[in-house]
Amino acid sequence: MYYLYLLRSCDERREFYVGSTPDLKRRIAEHNDGKNPSARGTRWEVVYYEAYRTLKAARERERLLKHDGRSRRFLMERIRKHLE
């Protein structure tokens, strides 16, 4: 199984980070241990994930969310309703 995930920073900035991985627990630990340069310096929590059968499908969804404003906006609106 492969995962698309959305993290939210635990600091006051409440930034979001989108990624994909075959091992979700390991990847989150790497983020929180500072092993990912683009997410270094803060603690992260998982706020959303999707499971896929192939890495290609998870990466396609990741690319869509990172490069298509409409798709990202729709997902963020959905998630924010449950986070507040």
TIVO-2410 file (N, C-alpha, C; in nm, 3 decimals):
# residues 84
REC num residu      c1      c2      c3 atome chaine
REC   1      M   0.084  -0.117   0.000     N      A
REC   1      M   0.000   0.000   0.000    CA      A
REC   1      M   0.089   0.123   0.000     C      A
REC   2      Y   0.045   0.226  -0.069     N      A
REC   2      Y   0.118   0.354  -0.078    CA      A
REC   2      Y   0.024   0.465  -0.033     C      A
REC   3      Y   0.081   0.568   0.023     N      A
REC   3      Y  -0.001   0.672   0.085    CA      A
REC   3      Y   0.033   0.811   0.034     C      A
REC   4      L  -0.072   0.889   0.014     N      A
REC   4      L  -0.061   1.033  -0.002    CA      A
REC   4      L  -0.096   1.087   0.136     C      A
REC   5      Y  -0.020   1.183   0.186     N      A
REC   5      Y  -0.049   1.235   0.319    CA      A
REC   5      Y  -0.042   1.387   0.322     C      A
REC   6      L  -0.113   1.442   0.417     N      A
REC   6      L  -0.114   1.586   0.440    CA      A
REC   6      L  -0.081   1.607   0.587     C      A
REC   7      L   0.027   1.681   0.611     N      A
REC   7      L   0.070   1.712   0.747    CA      A
REC   7      L   0.039   1.858   0.777     C      A
REC   8      R   0.020   1.885   0.906     N      A
REC   8      R   0.004   2.023   0.952    CA      A
REC   8      R   0.106   2.047   1.061     C      A
REC   9      S   0.173   2.162   1.055     N      A
REC   9      S   0.273   2.193   1.157    CA      A
REC   9      S   0.204   2.218   1.291     C      A
REC  10      C   0.271   2.181   1.397     N      A
REC  10      C   0.215   2.196   1.532    CA      A
REC  10      C   0.245   2.332   1.594     C      A
REC  11      D   0.313   2.419   1.521     N      A
REC  11      D   0.343   2.552   1.574    CA      A
REC  11      D   0.231   2.649   1.539     C      A
REC  12      E   0.250   2.775   1.574     N      A
REC  12      E   0.146   2.876   1.551    CA      A
REC  12      E   0.121   2.906   1.403     C      A
REC  13      R   0.217   2.871   1.316     N      A
REC  13      R   0.200   2.899   1.173    CA      A
REC  13      R   0.096   2.809   1.108     C      A
REC  14      R   0.081   2.686   1.157     N      A
REC  14      R  -0.016   2.590   1.103    CA      A
REC  14      R   0.001   2.570   0.952     C      A
REC  15      E   0.125   2.550   0.910     N      A
REC  15      E   0.154   2.525   0.769    CA      A
REC  15      E   0.117   2.381   0.734     C      A
REC  16      F   0.098   2.357   0.603     N      A
REC  16      F   0.065   2.224   0.555    CA      A
REC  16      F   0.175   2.172   0.463     C      A
REC  17      Y   0.188   2.041   0.459     N      A
REC  17      Y   0.288   1.975   0.374    CA      A
REC  17      Y   0.222   1.853   0.312     C      A
REC  18      V   0.236   1.836   0.179     N      A
REC  18      V   0.180   1.722   0.107    CA      A
REC  18      V   0.295   1.633   0.061     C      A
REC  19      G   0.278   1.501   0.077     N      A
REC  19      G   0.380   1.407   0.032    CA      A
REC  19      G   0.320   1.271   0.005     C      A
REC  20      S   0.404   1.177  -0.039     N      A
REC  20      S   0.361   1.040  -0.061    CA      A
REC  20      S   0.472   0.945  -0.017     C      A
REC  21      T   0.433   0.823   0.023     N      A
REC  21      T   0.529   0.728   0.078    CA      A
REC  21      T   0.469   0.588   0.084     C      A
REC  22      P   0.554   0.486   0.083     N      A
REC  22      P   0.504   0.350   0.106    CA      A
REC  22      P   0.494   0.316   0.255     C      A
REC  23      D   0.557   0.396   0.342     N      A
REC  23      D   0.557   0.369   0.486    CA      A
REC  23      D   0.525   0.498   0.562     C      A
REC  24      L   0.399   0.516   0.592     N      A
REC  24      L   0.352   0.642   0.650    CA      A
REC  24      L   0.412   0.671   0.787     C      A
REC  25      K   0.417   0.573   0.876     N      A
REC  25      K   0.472   0.596   1.010    CA      A
REC  25      K   0.620   0.636   1.005     C      A
REC  26      R   0.697   0.566   0.922     N      A
REC  26      R   0.839   0.598   0.909    CA      A
REC  26      R   0.857   0.739   0.853     C      A
REC  27      R   0.778   0.774   0.755     N      A
REC  27      R   0.792   0.905   0.689    CA      A
REC  27      R   0.760   1.020   0.785     C      A
REC  28      I   0.657   1.004   0.866     N      A
REC  28      I   0.622   1.108   0.962    CA      A
REC  28      I   0.734   1.123   1.065     C      A
REC  29      A   0.789   1.010   1.109     N      A
REC  29      A   0.902   1.015   1.203    CA      A
REC  29      A   1.019   1.089   1.140     C      A
REC  30      E   1.045   1.067   1.012     N      A
REC  30      E   1.153   1.138   0.943    CA      A
REC  30      E   1.127   1.289   0.941     C      A
REC  31      H   1.003   1.328   0.914     N      A
REC  31      H   0.968   1.471   0.916    CA      A
REC  31      H   0.995   1.529   1.054     C      A
REC  32      N   0.950   1.461   1.157     N      A
REC  32      N   0.963   1.514   1.293    CA      A
REC  32      N   1.105   1.505   1.346     C      A
REC  33      D   1.188   1.421   1.287     N      A
REC  33      D   1.329   1.412   1.326    CA      A
REC  33      D   1.418   1.507   1.247     C      A
REC  34      G   1.358   1.587   1.158     N      A
REC  34      G   1.432   1.685   1.081    CA      A
REC  34      G   1.507   1.628   0.962     C      A
REC  35      K   1.471   1.510   0.915     N      A
REC  35      K   1.542   1.447   0.803    CA      A
REC  35      K   1.490   1.491   0.666     C      A
REC  36      N   1.387   1.573   0.663     N      A
REC  36      N   1.335   1.626   0.537    CA      A
REC  36      N   1.365   1.775   0.532     C      A
REC  37      P   1.456   1.819   0.445     N      A
REC  37      P   1.497   1.961   0.442    CA      A
REC  37      P   1.381   2.059   0.424     C      A
REC  38      S   1.281   2.024   0.344     N      A
REC  38      S   1.173   2.120   0.319    CA      A
REC  38      S   1.073   2.126   0.434     C      A
REC  39      A   1.081   2.035   0.529     N      A
REC  39      A   0.988   2.036   0.642    CA      A
REC  39      A   1.061   2.041   0.775     C      A
REC  40      R   1.186   2.078   0.774     N      A
REC  40      R   1.270   2.077   0.893    CA      A
REC  40      R   1.234   2.193   0.987     C      A
REC  41      G   1.254   2.170   1.116     N      A
REC  41      G   1.242   2.278   1.212    CA      A
REC  41      G   1.110   2.286   1.286     C      A
REC  42      T   1.020   2.195   1.264     N      A
REC  42      T   0.894   2.198   1.336    CA      A
REC  42      T   0.842   2.056   1.354     C      A
REC  43      R   0.746   2.040   1.442     N      A
REC  43      R   0.678   1.912   1.460    CA      A
REC  43      R   0.557   1.909   1.367     C      A
REC  44      W   0.523   1.791   1.320     N      A
REC  44      W   0.413   1.774   1.226    CA      A
REC  44      W   0.314   1.670   1.276     C      A
REC  45      E   0.187   1.689   1.239     N      A
REC  45      E   0.085   1.590   1.269    CA      A
REC  45      E   0.011   1.556   1.140     C      A
REC  46      V  -0.030   1.431   1.126     N      A
REC  46      V  -0.105   1.388   1.009    CA      A
REC  46      V  -0.249   1.436   1.026     C      A
REC  47      V  -0.300   1.505   0.926     N      A
REC  47      V  -0.439   1.550   0.931    CA      A
REC  47      V  -0.524   1.481   0.825     C      A
REC  48      Y  -0.456   1.414   0.728     N      A
REC  48      Y  -0.532   1.349   0.622    CA      A
REC  48      Y  -0.438   1.254   0.547     C      A
REC  49      Y  -0.493   1.141   0.502     N      A
REC  49      Y  -0.416   1.054   0.413    CA      A
REC  49      Y  -0.511   0.974   0.325     C      A
REC  50      E  -0.459   0.929   0.213     N      A
REC  50      E  -0.531   0.844   0.118    CA      A
REC  50      E  -0.440   0.725   0.087     C      A
REC  51      A  -0.497   0.607   0.072     N      A
REC  51      A  -0.420   0.486   0.041    CA      A
REC  51      A  -0.439   0.449  -0.106     C      A
REC  52      Y  -0.330   0.406  -0.170     N      A
REC  52      Y  -0.331   0.366  -0.310    CA      A
REC  52      Y  -0.260   0.232  -0.326     C      A
REC  53      R  -0.296   0.160  -0.429     N      A
REC  53      R  -0.232   0.030  -0.456    CA      A
REC  53      R  -0.095   0.043  -0.520     C      A
REC  54      T  -0.071   0.154  -0.589     N      A
REC  54      T   0.058   0.171  -0.657    CA      A
REC  54      T   0.122   0.304  -0.617     C      A
REC  55      L   0.254   0.304  -0.620     N      A
REC  55      L   0.327   0.427  -0.591    CA      A
REC  55      L   0.296   0.532  -0.698     C      A
REC  56      K   0.281   0.489  -0.821     N      A
REC  56      K   0.251   0.581  -0.931    CA      A
REC  56      K   0.122   0.657  -0.904     C      A
REC  57      A   0.019   0.588  -0.857     N      A
REC  57      A  -0.109   0.653  -0.830    CA      A
REC  57      A  -0.096   0.755  -0.716     C      A
REC  58      A  -0.023   0.717  -0.610     N      A
REC  58      A  -0.003   0.810  -0.498    CA      A
REC  58      A   0.075   0.933  -0.542     C      A
REC  59      R   0.177   0.912  -0.623     N      A
REC  59      R   0.259   1.025  -0.671    CA      A
REC  59      R   0.180   1.115  -0.766     C      A
REC  60      E   0.092   1.057  -0.847     N      A
REC  60      E   0.009   1.138  -0.936    CA      A
REC  60      E  -0.084   1.228  -0.855     C      A
REC  61      R  -0.141   1.173  -0.748     N      A
REC  61      R  -0.230   1.251  -0.662    CA      A
REC  61      R  -0.150   1.361  -0.591     C      A
REC  62      E  -0.030   1.329  -0.546     N      A
REC  62      E   0.056   1.429  -0.483    CA      A
REC  62      E   0.086   1.543  -0.581     C      A
REC  63      R   0.124   1.507  -0.702     N      A
REC  63      R   0.154   1.609  -0.803    CA      A
REC  63      R   0.031   1.697  -0.829     C      A
REC  64      L  -0.086   1.634  -0.838     N      A
REC  64      L  -0.209   1.710  -0.862    CA      A
REC  64      L  -0.232   1.811  -0.750     C      A
REC  65      L  -0.217   1.769  -0.626     N      A
REC  65      L  -0.240   1.860  -0.514    CA      A
REC  65      L  -0.136   1.970  -0.505     C      A
REC  66      K  -0.014   1.942  -0.548     N      A
REC  66      K   0.091   2.043  -0.542    CA      A
REC  66      K   0.084   2.143  -0.658     C      A
REC  67      H   0.026   2.102  -0.771     N      A
REC  67      H   0.031   2.187  -0.890    CA      A
REC  67      H  -0.104   2.232  -0.943     C      A
REC  68      D  -0.213   2.184  -0.885     N      A
REC  68      D  -0.346   2.224  -0.930    CA      A
REC  68      D  -0.418   2.292  -0.814     C      A
REC  69      G  -0.427   2.422  -0.822     N      A
REC  69      G  -0.486   2.501  -0.713    CA      A
REC  69      G  -0.629   2.462  -0.680     C      A
REC  70      R  -0.706   2.427  -0.780     N      A
REC  70      R  -0.846   2.391  -0.757    CA      A
REC  70      R  -0.856   2.263  -0.674     C      A
REC  71      S  -0.776   2.162  -0.709     N      A
REC  71      S  -0.778   2.035  -0.634    CA      A
REC  71      S  -0.732   2.055  -0.491     C      A
REC  72      R  -0.626   2.130  -0.473     N      A
REC  72      R  -0.575   2.156  -0.337    CA      A
REC  72      R  -0.675   2.235  -0.256     C      A
REC  73      R  -0.735   2.337  -0.315     N      A
REC  73      R  -0.832   2.421  -0.245    CA      A
REC  73      R  -0.952   2.338  -0.199     C      A
REC  74      F  -1.001   2.249  -0.287     N      A
REC  74      F  -1.115   2.164  -0.253    CA      A
REC  74      F  -1.081   2.075  -0.133     C      A
REC  75      L  -0.964   2.012  -0.136     N      A
REC  75      L  -0.923   1.925  -0.026    CA      A
REC  75      L  -0.904   2.005   0.103     C      A
REC  76      M  -0.841   2.121   0.094     N      A
REC  76      M  -0.817   2.202   0.213    CA      A
REC  76      M  -0.948   2.250   0.276     C      A
REC  77      E  -1.045   2.286   0.195     N      A
REC  77      E  -1.175   2.328   0.248    CA      A
REC  77      E  -1.240   2.213   0.323     C      A
REC  78      R  -1.231   2.094   0.267     N      A
REC  78      R  -1.287   1.974   0.330    CA      A
REC  78      R  -1.219   1.946   0.464     C      A
REC  79      I  -1.089   1.955   0.466     N      A
REC  79      I  -1.013   1.924   0.587    CA      A
REC  79      I  -1.031   2.031   0.694     C      A
REC  80      R  -1.029   2.156   0.657     N      A
REC  80      R  -1.039   2.264   0.755    CA      A
REC  80      R  -1.171   2.258   0.832     C      A
REC  81      K  -1.277   2.211   0.768     N      A
REC  81      K  -1.406   2.198   0.837    CA      A
REC  81      K  -1.393   2.105   0.957     C      A
REC  82      H  -1.310   2.003   0.947     N      A
REC  82      H  -1.294   1.905   1.053    CA      A
REC  82      H  -1.185   1.940   1.153     C      A
REC  83      L  -1.101   2.036   1.119     N      A
REC  83      L  -0.991   2.074   1.208    CA      A
REC  83      L  -1.030   2.185   1.305     C      A
REC  84      E  -1.131   2.258   1.273     N      A
REC  84      E  -1.169   2.374   1.358    CA      A
REC  84      E  -1.261   2.334   1.468     C      A
***
